[in-house]
Amino acid sequence: MNALTSLADIVGSRHLIEAEALRERPQDFWNNVPTRALALVRPASVEEVSAVLAWCNRNGSPVVPEGGRTNLIQGTAASPEAVLLSTERLNQFDAPDLGAMTVQAGSGVVLQALQESCHAAGLRFGLDFGARGSATLGGALSTNAGGFQALRYGVARDQVRGLEVVLADGTVLSHLTPYAKDNTGYDLKHLFIGSEGTLGVITRAILRLHPAPVTANTALLSFTDFDAVTRTLSRLRRDLQGTLSSFEIMWREFFEFNVDALCGGRSPLSESCPFYVLCEAEGFAPDMDDARFEAVIMQALDAGDVKDAVIAQSARQRDELWRIREDFEAEQELFRVMIDFDISLPLSAMDAFSREVDEALNTHIPEFLGLHILGHLGDGNLHVTTGLPTPERSDDLKALVYGLIAKHGGSISAEHGIGLNKRDYLGYSRSPEEIATMRLLKKALDPKNTLNPGKILQ
Ligand SMILES: Cc1cc2nc3c(=O)[nH]c(=O)nc-3n(C[C@H](O)[C@H](O)[C@H](O)COP(=O)(O)OP(=O)(O)OC[C@H]3O[C@@H](n4cnc5c(N)ncnc54)[C@H](O)[C@@H]3O)c2cc1C
């Protein structure tokens, strides 16, 4: 029997898409090249995922799991002989358990659908980022995504109580426990979270939830120096009494570029400043939260740390402010060969790092097309994006920036993962001993190297 017939027998022929039809869809959100693969299968249950993986393992076929394909690391890129395993049909989720404050969900559920269902029950799923309308729970867990609210609720890993995973040979590991405390030996779920589909395919999870805030206050602030930004972060953390949920920094070049692209150059703030912050507090006391937020922002202005501020007066204004931070369409056009860095750095190193990158690019790669820096400052996470007219000097540019990240003791991937894009630079952040231990784990769980081969490790 040929491969396609065997796989169609498992998932049903309607749920197997052959190579030719796949060529019509882009590889992922960021790479407009055709998808290459032997076929794509869409299993509807853990049993079908297990049967697909067992078949591929027996026959030595590479398998690439995919969710919403919004990753920035070429994590779902496939070779022509690979089978793509889409979690699209693993998208069921239960009603939230109000007492336990948990929800059980399939890995193919789209984040926004899960967020909305929890919200309707008065609860909050504490993971949110720009790709919420397409990214899946499985993709977010596999990349250990962060996003806008990690400051308050932690990263994807922190949302998980129990996990169901299928190993490369089809073995199902199901530990769908809802408990906050569960010290029964090795915590296996954390091996699979953040492993980018190289150790197992996540099929279901039990997630912890939080009470849904009922108020939201959003402000855009400007600053003349970086130390004032970090002082304001400390002030807001303390004086907003635990309600601060986002603190997003934008360097001037990115902010003004997006204000030009989205608001016809009309900035919500009067003067140009080197740093801008979009901050948001979400609370539970409608009669107090607005006044406290305004008072805390006023104190920061009076202290001279914040140069200027605008507080959103309506949901529409709030969306407009967030759009300046979240919209990357114009940037994608500007940076023809886009090169992005997603890094963690000590707060104390960020200002110097940004100046050094700017200086190094001007000196060594003068053809670069601009430098956009922004990020989730409260988590010590910056996104540094630049571009080149043509790809020839991409590796020189990457080596230069990765060298500066290593010099400041940073991480080369804060929240997007490694995939193919950053694989060759893993050694800038992890020691040879750590990488050797990662290889040992990969070999133990996937000895035939069929699961997402070549991602993270060569
Ligand atoms: C506009 C935009 C904004 C973004 N902002 C952020 C942000 O603020 N913070 C952040 O962390 N990320 C951000 N991202 C990237 C983010 O990591 C991904 O969007 C998301 O986590 C991946 O989910 P996905 O379903 O698209 O996964 P995919 O892209 O389909 O897959 C991602 C990786 O996980 C693997 N995988 C997918 N599903 C499974 C599964 N069930 N089991 C095992 N492996 C699996 C894939 O093989 C791949 O290696 C952004 C992306 C976009 C497009």
The ligand as a Tripos MOL2 file, in Angstrom:
@<TRIPOS>MOLECULE
LIG
   53    58     1     0     0
SMALL
NO_CHARGES

@<TRIPOS>ATOM
      1 C1          1.3930   39.1080   14.2960 C.3       1 LIG1
      2 C2          2.1050   38.1280   15.1950 C.ar      1 LIG1
      3 C3          2.4080   38.4940   16.4890 C.ar      1 LIG1
      4 C4          3.0530   37.5810   17.3490 C.ar      1 LIG1
      5 N1          3.3060   37.9930   18.6210 N.ar      1 LIG1
      6 C5          3.8630   37.1200   19.4810 C.ar      1 LIG1
      7 C6          4.1020   37.4990   20.8330 C.ar      1 LIG1
      8 O1          3.8270   38.6210   21.2430 O.2       1 LIG1
      9 N2          4.6310   36.5790   21.6600 N.ar      1 LIG1
     10 C7          4.9470   35.3190   21.2320 C.ar      1 LIG1
     11 O2          5.4180   34.5050   22.0290 O.2       1 LIG1
     12 N3          4.7740   34.9540   19.9580 N.ar      1 LIG1
     13 C8          4.2340   35.8000   19.0720 C.ar      1 LIG1
     14 N4          4.0280   35.4110   17.7810 N.ar      1 LIG1
     15 C9          4.5140   34.0840   17.3550 C.3       1 LIG1
     16 C10         3.8790   32.9560   18.1230 C.3       1 LIG1
     17 O3          4.8850   32.0980   18.6230 O.3       1 LIG1
     18 C11         3.0690   32.0810   17.3290 C.3       1 LIG1
     19 O4          2.1170   32.9270   16.7760 O.3       1 LIG1
     20 C12         2.3490   30.9610   18.1160 C.3       1 LIG1
     21 O5          2.8980   30.6430   19.3680 O.3       1 LIG1
     22 C13         2.4190   29.7400   17.2910 C.3       1 LIG1
     23 O6          1.1480   29.1670   17.2400 O.3       1 LIG1
     24 P1          0.6910   28.4540   15.8950 P.3       1 LIG1
     25 O7         -0.5550   27.7170   16.2090 O.co2     1 LIG1
     26 O8          0.6330   29.4060   14.7760 O.co2     1 LIG1
     27 O9          1.8720   27.3970   15.7080 O.3       1 LIG1
     28 P2          2.6600   27.0350   14.3980 P.3       1 LIG1
     29 O10         3.2850   28.2420   13.8310 O.co2     1 LIG1
     30 O11         1.7850   26.2550   13.5080 O.co2     1 LIG1
     31 O12         3.7810   26.0820   15.0140 O.3       1 LIG1
     32 C14         4.7530   26.5840   15.8700 C.3       1 LIG1
     33 C15         5.6950   25.4440   16.3000 C.3       1 LIG1
     34 O13         5.0100   24.5470   17.1450 O.3       1 LIG1
     35 C16         4.9410   23.2420   16.5620 C.3       1 LIG1
     36 N5          3.5880   22.7710   16.8580 N.ar      1 LIG1
     37 C17         2.4110   23.3380   16.4910 C.ar      1 LIG1
     38 N6          1.3970   22.6660   17.0540 N.ar      1 LIG1
     39 C18         1.9330   21.6630   17.7730 C.ar      1 LIG1
     40 C19         1.3940   20.6240   18.5960 C.ar      1 LIG1
     41 N7          0.0810   20.4890   18.8000 N.pl3     1 LIG1
     42 N8          2.2560   19.7580   19.1910 N.ar      1 LIG1
     43 C20         3.5950   19.8730   19.0140 C.ar      1 LIG1
     44 N9          4.1500   20.8250   18.2440 N.ar      1 LIG1
     45 C21         3.3270   21.7170   17.6390 C.ar      1 LIG1
     46 C22         5.2460   23.4260   15.1000 C.3       1 LIG1
     47 O14         5.8650   22.2660   14.5580 O.3       1 LIG1
     48 C23         6.1960   24.6040   15.1460 C.3       1 LIG1
     49 O15         7.4980   24.1640   15.4670 O.3       1 LIG1
     50 C24         3.3980   36.2960   16.8850 C.ar      1 LIG1
     51 C25         3.0900   35.9300   15.5760 C.ar      1 LIG1
     52 C26         2.4470   36.8290   14.7370 C.ar      1 LIG1
     53 C27         2.0980   36.3870   13.3470 C.3       1 LIG1
@<TRIPOS>BOND
     1     1     2 1
     2     2     3 ar
     3     2    52 ar
     4     3     4 ar
     5     4     5 ar
     6     4    50 ar
     7     5     6 ar
     8     6     7 ar
     9     6    13 1
    10     7     8 2
    11     7     9 ar
    12     9    10 ar
    13    10    11 2
    14    10    12 ar
    15    12    13 ar
    16    13    14 ar
    17    14    15 1
    18    14    50 ar
    19    15    16 1
    20    16    17 1
    21    16    18 1
    22    18    19 1
    23    18    20 1
    24    20    21 1
    25    20    22 1
    26    22    23 1
    27    23    24 1
    28    24    25 2
    29    24    26 1
    30    24    27 1
    31    27    28 1
    32    28    29 2
    33    28    30 1
    34    28    31 1
    35    31    32 1
    36    32    33 1
    37    33    34 1
    38    33    48 1
    39    34    35 1
    40    35    36 1
    41    35    46 1
    42    36    37 ar
    43    36    45 ar
    44    37    38 ar
    45    38    39 ar
    46    39    40 ar
    47    39    45 ar
    48    40    41 1
    49    40    42 ar
    50    42    43 ar
    51    43    44 ar
    52    44    45 ar
    53    46    47 1
    54    46    48 1
    55    48    49 1
    56    50    51 ar
    57    51    52 ar
    58    52    53 1
@<TRIPOS>SUBSTRUCTURE
     1 LIG1         1 GROUP 0 **** ****
